[in-house]
Amino acid sequence: MEHGLALANDDANAAERPVMKPDRSKEDWSPFADAELRTQSLDRLKYIPLFPSNPDSYISLGFNLREIFETSYAPAFGTVATNPGDAYGLQRAQFHIDVHLNENWQLFTQFEDVRAIDKTAVGPNDANRFDLRLAFMGYTQETDAGTFSARIGRQDFAFDLERFVSTRDGPNVRQSFDAVWAGRETETWRFYGLVSQPVQYRDDDPFDDQSSSDLRFSGARVERQLSPSTEASAYYALYQRKDASFLTASGDEERHVLDFRLAGTYAGFDWDAEAMGQVGQVGSADIQAWAFGARTGYTFEGVTWSPRIGLQFDMASGDRNADDSTLGTFNPLFPNGFYFSLGGHTGYANLIHLKPSITVQPIEDLTLLAGVGLLWRQTTDDAVYTLPSIPVAGTAGVGDPWTGAYAQLRADYRFNQNLTGSVEAVHYQVGSTLRNAGGRDSNYFRAELKVAW
């Protein structure tokens, strides 16, 4: 039976079909130049030939649809009166046109319509009615010395586990950048650099999003494949923001960032560790900030349900002295809302975080996770922060280090190549510092369906 969408099937051709990727611009539908592989009703729209003499010259169409039902009791622990507990829907619809002029040149454009349905407090991360999300020209050239690639235009960046530079897929509106990017890749090395202005989102009119020189992010990065299962990376970045505001400093921010990461797997073990240092200035204050994050685990291969025992540890600096001329509060840059949990309770600043977890896979397409997070402040002189880096009023300079604890349950299911779903529930129990500041325990629930074609 044929479907309107190119749904996955179990026949022999399925293994030969191109696959969809989280970054839709990296998909390769050129194998569909072979008409025998176009076995489903809309395959002709995945490969529309431009020049019949060149199979690498084609247009490919596609879309993403994400539907979410979300409830959040006591967002920001109930300390912000304008952001009450709520139950609402979130919808993200995206349509893209991917033009490959030949094996070297690509033009990629993605439009989106993002809406919050019955949400009381709608912020810039919740809604972005019909607008341009991505639009770039890309060039790729393969040589004996490696592969050279470059892009110019509106595009995505995501580094590693997306602790500090992400596409921000947790919130309804993702993060993109107006940028120039270029890199070279060999079998074991990858070098690239970028100059960008992060897009600032508005929801007043269609096509009103734009970047501004008030916020810039630039840098250079190197990656090394140490072995088939181990990789290392490092990058330098310059983060510049006008009129930045922190609890103990304000003014133009110029933050120099140095980041190192090591990740790999061996004999059932997996690990991913990253350290970042930040120096620079905010107004007249000198920046001295840092952070460290690590995830490690062991998977019992060959055991029923393939259980993985995991441990996550994170630590980020806070400002230890409000009266000196040094700012110690870490800036998480462009963090991923998925990294801790979807509840948005925890920002990556002034933080100590310890999270044991267990993940099991009862069947091939179902993954279940349960975890417990324990949180402290790195210094009681600074505030408790919620995602992305918002201080909770009344917590700086008072109370004890203990922030609270949360329990997280999550299930992910892949129905087929085109349809996935997930549910997540988080309960956060606040410590005395948050409770004395007017905070209270919080419950969060989210059910999500994603369709991709």
Backbone hydrogen bonds, N-H to C=O, Kabsch-Sander energy under -0.5 kcal/mol:
donor,donor_aa,acceptor,acceptor_aa,energy
7,L,5,L,-2.3
14,A,11,D,-1.4
15,A,12,A,-0.7
16,E,13,N,-1.0
17,R,13,N,-1.0
17,R,14,A,-0.7
24,R,22,P,-0.9
26,K,23,D,-2.0
27,E,24,R,-1.3
29,W,27,E,-0.5
32,F,29,W,-1.7
33,A,30,S,-2.3
34,D,31,P,-2.0
35,A,33,A,-0.9
37,L,34,D,-2.0
38,R,35,A,-1.1
39,T,37,L,-1.7
43,D,40,Q,-1.9
45,L,42,L,-1.7
46,K,42,L,-0.5
46,K,43,D,-1.1
47,Y,43,D,-1.0
48,I,59,I,-2.6
50,L,57,S,-2.2
51,F,57,S,-0.7
54,N,51,F,-2.8
57,S,54,N,-1.8
58,Y,56,D,-0.7
58,Y,100,H,-1.5
59,I,48,I,-2.1
60,S,98,D,-2.6
61,L,45,L,-2.3
62,G,96,H,-1.6
64,N,94,Q,-2.2
65,L,451,V,-2.7
66,R,92,R,-2.7
67,E,449,L,-2.5
68,I,90,L,-2.6
69,F,447,A,-2.5
70,E,88,Y,-2.6
71,T,445,F,-2.7
72,S,86,D,-2.7
73,Y,443,N,-3.2
74,A,72,S,-0.6
77,F,74,A,-1.5
78,G,75,P,-2.1
79,T,76,A,-1.5
80,V,75,P,-0.5
81,A,79,T,-0.6
83,N,80,V,-1.8
86,D,72,S,-1.9
88,Y,70,E,-2.5
89,G,117,I,-2.5
90,L,68,I,-2.3
91,Q,115,R,-2.7
92,R,66,R,-2.4
93,A,113,D,-2.2
94,Q,64,N,-2.9
95,F,111,F,-2.3
96,H,62,G,-2.9
97,I,109,T,-2.8
98,D,60,S,-2.9
99,V,97,I,-0.6
99,V,107,L,-3.3
100,H,58,Y,-3.2
100,H,98,D,-0.6
101,L,99,V,-0.7
101,L,105,W,-1.5
102,N,105,W,-1.1
106,Q,138,G,-2.4
107,L,99,V,-3.1
108,F,136,F,-2.4
109,T,97,I,-2.1
110,Q,134,L,-2.9
111,F,95,F,-3.0
112,E,131,D,-2.6
113,D,93,A,-2.7
114,V,128,N,-1.6
115,R,91,Q,-2.7
117,I,89,G,-3.2
118,D,116,A,-0.6
122,V,120,T,-0.7
123,G,121,A,-0.6
126,D,123,G,-1.9
127,A,123,G,-1.1
128,N,114,V,-2.5
131,D,112,E,-2.5
133,R,110,Q,-2.2
133,R,131,D,-0.6
134,L,110,Q,-1.9
135,A,154,R,-1.7
136,F,108,F,-2.3
137,M,152,I,-2.4
138,G,106,Q,-3.0
139,Y,150,A,-2.7
140,T,104,N,-1.9
141,Q,148,F,-2.7
143,T,146,G,-2.8
146,G,143,T,-1.4
147,T,185,E,-3.0
148,F,141,Q,-2.9
148,F,146,G,-0.5
149,S,183,G,-2.8
150,A,139,Y,-2.2
151,R,181,W,-2.9
152,I,137,M,-2.0
153,G,179,A,-2.5
154,R,135,A,-2.4
155,Q,177,F,-3.0
159,F,165,V,-2.3
160,D,158,A,-0.5
162,E,159,F,-2.7
166,S,334,F,-1.0
172,N,125,N,-0.7
173,V,125,N,-2.1
174,R,172,N,-0.6
175,Q,167,T,-2.2
177,F,155,Q,-3.0
178,D,197,Q,-2.3
179,A,153,G,-2.6
179,A,177,F,-0.8
180,V,195,V,-2.3
181,W,151,R,-2.9
182,A,193,G,-2.2
183,G,149,S,-2.8
184,R,191,F,-2.8
185,E,147,T,-2.5
186,T,189,W,-3.3
190,R,223,E,-2.0
191,F,184,R,-2.8
192,Y,221,R,-2.2
193,G,182,A,-2.6
194,L,219,G,-2.5
195,V,180,V,-2.0
196,S,217,F,-1.3
197,Q,178,D,-2.2
199,V,176,S,-2.6
200,Q,210,Q,-2.0
201,Y,199,V,-0.5
207,F,130,F,-1.5
208,D,205,D,-0.8
210,Q,200,Q,-1.6
212,S,198,P,-0.6
215,L,212,S,-1.7
216,R,240,Q,-2.8
217,F,196,S,-2.2
218,S,238,L,-1.9
219,G,194,L,-2.4
220,A,236,Y,-2.1
221,R,192,Y,-3.1
222,V,234,A,-2.7
223,E,190,R,-2.6
224,R,232,A,-3.1
225,Q,188,T,-2.9
226,L,224,R,-1.0
226,L,230,T,-1.1
227,S,230,T,-1.9
230,T,227,S,-1.0
231,E,263,A,-2.9
232,A,224,R,-2.5
233,S,261,R,-2.2
234,A,222,V,-2.3
235,Y,259,D,-2.0
236,Y,220,A,-2.3
237,A,257,V,-2.2
238,L,218,S,-3.1
239,Y,237,A,-0.5
239,Y,255,R,-2.9
240,Q,216,R,-2.6
240,Q,238,L,-0.5
241,R,253,E,-2.5
242,K,214,D,-2.5
244,A,241,R,-0.6
244,A,251,G,-2.2
246,F,249,A,-3.3
251,G,244,A,-2.5
253,E,241,R,-3.8
254,E,281,Q,-2.9
255,R,239,Y,-3.2
256,H,254,E,-0.5
256,H,279,V,-3.7
257,V,237,A,-3.1
258,L,277,G,-2.3
259,D,235,Y,-2.5
260,F,275,A,-2.6
261,R,233,S,-2.4
262,L,273,A,-2.4
263,A,231,E,-2.6
264,G,271,W,-2.2
265,T,229,S,-1.5
266,Y,269,F,-2.4
269,F,266,Y,-2.7
270,D,297,G,-2.2
271,W,264,G,-2.3
272,D,295,R,-2.1
273,A,262,L,-2.7
274,E,293,G,-2.9
275,A,260,F,-2.6
276,M,291,A,-2.7
277,G,258,L,-2.5
278,Q,289,A,-3.0
279,V,256,H,-2.0
280,G,287,I,-0.9
281,Q,254,E,-2.2
282,V,285,A,-2.3
283,G,252,D,-2.2
285,A,282,V,-2.3
286,D,325,S,-2.8
287,I,280,G,-2.8
288,Q,327,L,-2.3
289,A,278,Q,-2.5
291,A,276,M,-2.3
292,F,315,M,-2.9
293,G,274,E,-2.8
294,A,313,F,-2.5
295,R,272,D,-2.3
296,T,311,L,-2.2
297,G,270,D,-2.2
298,Y,309,I,-2.0
299,T,268,G,-2.6
300,F,298,Y,-0.5
300,F,307,P,-2.9
301,E,299,T,-1.6
303,V,300,F,-1.5
306,S,303,V,-2.5
308,R,359,T,-2.8
309,I,298,Y,-2.5
310,G,308,R,-0.6
310,G,357,S,-2.7
311,L,296,T,-2.8
312,Q,355,K,-2.1
313,F,294,A,-2.7
314,D,353,H,-2.4
315,M,292,F,-2.7
316,A,351,L,-2.5
317,S,290,W,-2.7
320,R,318,G,-0.7
324,D,321,N,-0.7
327,L,286,D,-3.7
328,G,326,T,-0.6
330,F,317,S,-2.1
334,F,164,F,-3.2
334,F,332,P,-0.7
336,N,162,E,-0.9
337,G,335,P,-0.5
339,Y,336,N,-1.4
344,G,341,S,-0.7
347,G,345,H,-0.5
347,G,385,Y,-2.3
348,Y,388,P,-0.8
349,A,347,G,-1.7
350,N,317,S,-1.7
351,L,316,A,-1.8
352,I,376,W,-2.1
353,H,314,D,-2.9
354,L,374,L,-2.3
355,K,312,Q,-2.7
357,S,310,G,-2.4
358,I,370,A,-2.4
359,T,308,R,-2.3
360,V,368,L,-2.4
361,Q,305,W,-2.9
363,I,366,L,-0.5
366,L,363,I,-1.4
367,T,412,D,-2.6
368,L,360,V,-2.8
369,L,410,R,-2.9
370,A,358,I,-2.2
371,G,408,Q,-2.4
372,V,356,P,-2.0
373,G,406,Y,-2.7
374,L,354,L,-2.8
375,L,404,G,-2.4
376,W,352,I,-2.4
377,R,401,P,-2.4
382,D,379,T,-1.0
386,T,390,I,-2.6
387,L,344,G,-1.3
390,I,386,T,-2.6
392,V,384,V,-2.9
393,A,391,P,-0.6
395,T,392,V,-1.4
397,G,380,T,-1.5
398,V,395,T,-1.2
403,T,375,L,-2.4
404,G,375,L,-1.4
405,A,429,Q,-2.1
406,Y,373,G,-2.3
407,A,427,H,-2.3
408,Q,371,G,-2.9
409,L,425,A,-2.4
410,R,369,L,-2.5
411,A,423,V,-2.5
412,D,367,T,-2.6
413,Y,421,G,-3.0
414,R,365,D,-2.1
415,F,413,Y,-0.7
415,F,419,L,-1.6
416,N,419,L,-1.7
420,T,450,K,-2.2
421,G,413,Y,-2.8
422,S,448,E,-2.2
423,V,411,A,-2.0
424,E,446,R,-2.4
425,A,409,L,-2.6
426,V,444,Y,-2.6
427,H,407,A,-2.2
428,Y,442,S,-3.0
429,Q,405,A,-3.4
429,Q,427,H,-0.5
430,V,428,Y,-0.6
431,G,403,T,-2.8
433,T,402,W,-0.6
435,R,431,G,-2.3
436,N,432,S,-2.7
437,A,433,T,-0.9
438,G,435,R,-1.4
439,G,434,L,-3.0
440,R,77,F,-1.4
442,S,428,Y,-2.3
443,N,73,Y,-0.8
444,Y,426,V,-2.4
445,F,71,T,-2.4
446,R,424,E,-2.3
447,A,69,F,-2.6
448,E,422,S,-3.1
449,L,67,E,-2.4
450,K,420,T,-3.0
451,V,65,L,-3.1
452,A,418,N,-2.4
453,W,63,F,-2.6
